[in-house]
Amino acid sequence: MFVRSIQKLCVLAVAAGLAGTAFAQQHSAAAGYPNKPVKIIVAAAAGSSPDAIGRTLATKLTFAWGQPVVIEDIAGLGGIVGTERAAKATPDGYTLVISTIGAVAVGQSMMDKMPYDPVKDLAPISLVMSMPNLLVVHPAVPANNLRELIAYAKQNPGKLRYGHPGSGTTPHLSAELLDEMAGIKMMGIPYKSSSQMMTDLLGGHYEVLFHNSSVVLPHAKAGAARILAITSAERNATLPDIPTVAEAGGLKGFAVNAWWGLYAPAGVPAELVAKISADVATALAQADVKSWVEQQGGVPGGGTPQSLRNFQAAETRKWHDLVKSANIKPD
């Protein structure tokens, strides 16, 4: 009995030692991080909104960490290509990714098989930014408000076309949700280039576009496009005179926001994830960053890894039914 007790104590001591070692390693990794350059993959094109907020964040983190934080833009499949690259990187905290709603919350409902598991293969760090879209139309469209646009679409089935930058993106989801909730049917035209998409709207090659304010506002102010609504659940403080789709179209519950989250490959120590999350929250809370985000019509992120995990899960559930009912497939 005495020998067995000694053996049991030895086993417990070893287990405690291993646990203590693991904790110490995690704590040590967080305390010494970073000691070399950090790469943030932006799963979108250069010049896009995710790229812009990524570079702003990288500048702040470079100053805070005393190490270069470099951006690598990897676009494709609505963010899936860049996110896959990060998901398969070494989980040491030196490769992070700013991923998109399509790559972590919509894609698995669209595709038969994703190249990674958005839940199991990624470690959420922090929400970076969210941004609604503006609904705009070409000036030739005989509609001065959303109710008139819906009435026109019903009277002219199949006539209205909308541009979007790819399946599962928020401009695409916004249009499909409007179709479903308003009982209309517009034809989608996918574009690989956001600039070409905007050029074609201005040229009258299609009639309807959902896109972020930083892109469409200058053209609307010049009279080249007409703003009908904003896709957020509530009016935007920066654009208070623009009604929401819900109120302008009588479509209760309509809400769509683009959003971008910062993730690491699964397996990065929890202590390190917590440190990065706290530093990102500090950066996003700085007055100049908040001002820049709000000028784009967006909302700065922040929050804990768990809050991003919960938000991602809620968004995944929200879009699953629309993807299936509208039969949305990858480009």
C-alpha positions, 0 to 999 in steps of 0.5 A, a space after each residue: 500500500 505504501 509503495 502504491 501511494 508513493 507511485 501515485 504521488 510520483 505520477 501526480 508530481 510528474 503530471 503537475 510538472 508537465 502542466 507547469 512546464 506547459 504553462 511556463 512555456 506559454 507564459 514565456 512565449 507571450 513575454 518574449 513576443 515578438 522577437 522577430 518580424 510578424 507577418 499579417 496576411 490580408 485575405 483580400 486585394 491591395 487597396 481594399 478596405 481590409 488591406 487599409 485597416 490591416 496596414 493601419 493596424 500593422 503600423 500601430 503594432 510595429 510601434 508597440 512591439 518594436 518589431 516590423 509587422 509586414 502585410 502580405 495581400 493574398 486575394 482569391 475566393 472571397 478570402 479563402 486563399 489567403 486564409 488557407 495559407 495562414 491556417 497552414 502556417 507554423 502556429 508560433 504567432 509570427 503569421 497572422 491573418 485578417 480574414 473575411 466574413 466569406 472565408 470564416 463564416 459563409 464559405 462552408 455553407 457554399 462549398 462542398 469541402 473547404 480547404 481548412 476548417 474555419 473553427 478547428 484550424 484557426 484561433 480567433 484573436 480580435 474583431 478588427 473592423 466592421 462596415 455596412 454597405 451602401 445601396 446605390 443605383 445608376 441615376 437612370 434608374 427610375 427610383 428615388 427611394 428603396 420602396 420605388 426600386 422594389 416596385 420597379 423590380 416587381 413591375 420589370 422582373 429580371 430587368 435590374 442587374 447588380 454588380 458584386 465582387 464574388 460569391 459570398 461577399 457582403 455586396 453579393 449577400 446584400 443583394 440576395 437578401 434583398 431579393 429574398 425579403 422583398 420578393 424580387 429577382 435581380 441578376 448578379 454580375 460578378 467582378 474580379 476587380 472592384 474598380 472595374 465594378 464601380 466603373 461599369 455602374 457609372 457607365 450604366 452597364 448595370 443598375 444596382 450596387 451594394 458597396 462600402 461608403 469609401 468607394 461609392 460616396 465620392 461618386 454619389 456626391 458628384 451625382 454619378 450614383 444615387 444612394 438609397 439606403 445603408 445595410 446596417 441595422 441602425 443608421 450610421 452616425 457618420 451618415 445619419 441622413 441615409 436610412 437603413 434598408 430595413 426602414 427604407 424598404 419596410 424590410 424588418 430585420 435586414 442587416 448586413 455588415 462586412 467584417 474582418 477578424 484577426 486570426 492565428 493558426 490553431 495551436 498558438 499558445 492561449 497566453 500568446 493569443 491573449 497578448 496579441 488580442 490585448 495589444 490589438 484592442 489598444 491599437 484599435 482604440 487609439 483616437 486616430 484609428 477610430 477616426 479613420 475607421 468612422 470616416 470610412 463609415 465603419 466601426 472599429 473592432 476590439 474585444 476578446 478572442 472568445 467574443 470573436 469566436 461567438 460572433 463568427 458562430 452567429 454569423 455562420 448560422 445567420 448566412 447558412 439558410 440564405 446560401 441554401 435557399 438562394 443556391 449560392 455557389 462559389 465563383 
